[in-house]
Amino acid sequence: MSERISSLYKHMSETDQHIPNFEEEFAILRKKKVELHEETKRKFLGDGLDSSSVDELQQIGGQLEKSLSIIRSRKLRVAIGISKMI
């Protein structure tokens, strides 16, 4: 029984040693995700496109066209709603 308890304590202490590593990895991944999001945002705003490939530019253009379509559709629905109120 004593050996079992010792084994469990040893396992727990080994596991506790890995927790800071997981926290550090999580922080690194979170930072990379934020950086990627910021880079994507800059590209949508037209900044930093010099290093983009033709495929990336086509993808960005397609995403922007889709976004514009959604915006125009919403704008039309709002305008129709306002005209019905008048």
N, C-alpha and C positions, 0 to 999 in steps of 0.2 A: 504494500500500500504506500509506504514511504517513497519507494522508487517511482511509483506512478505519479505521486504528487510532485516529486522533484522533476520528473519528465515534463509534466504540465507547466510548472513554473519556468523551466528552461524554454519551452516552446513559446510561452507568453512573452518572455523577455526578448526572444528572437523576433517575434512578430512586432513588438513595440519598437524595435530598432528600424523596421522597415517603414513605419508610419511617416517619419520625416521625409523619406525618399518619395513616397507617394504624394505628400503635400507639395514637395518641390516640383515633381513632374506635373502635377495638376496646375501649379502656378505657371509653369513654362508653357503648357498647352493653352491655358487661358490667354496668356500674353500673345501667343502666336495667332489665336483665333481673333483677338482684337485687332492685331496688326493686319491680318488678312481682310477683315471687315473694313478697316480704314482704307486699305489699298483699293478695294472694290469700290468704295464710296468715291474716292478720288478719281478713279477711272470713269465712273458714271458722270462725274462733274467735268470730265474732259482733261484732267490733269494726269500726267505720267503715262500717256498713251504711246510715247516714243518707243518704249521697249516691248510693246504688245505685238503679237503676231497677227496675221490676217484673220486667222480663225478666231482669236480672242476678240478682235475688233468686230467681226461679224456677230459673235455671240453677244457682245455688249450692245451692239446696234439692235439686235433682235429683242433683247430684254428691255431696252429703252422704248422701242416701238410698242411692245406689249404694255408697258407702264403708261405710255401716252394714251393708248386705246382705253385703258381702264379709267384714266383721269378724264378723258373726253366723254366717256359714257356716264360717269358720275356727274360731270358738269351738266350734261344734257338732262339727266334725271332731276337735278336740282332746279334747272331752268324750267322744266315742265311743271314741277311742283309749285314753283313761284307763280307761274302763269295761271295755274288752276286756282290759286288763292286770290288772284286779282279779279 
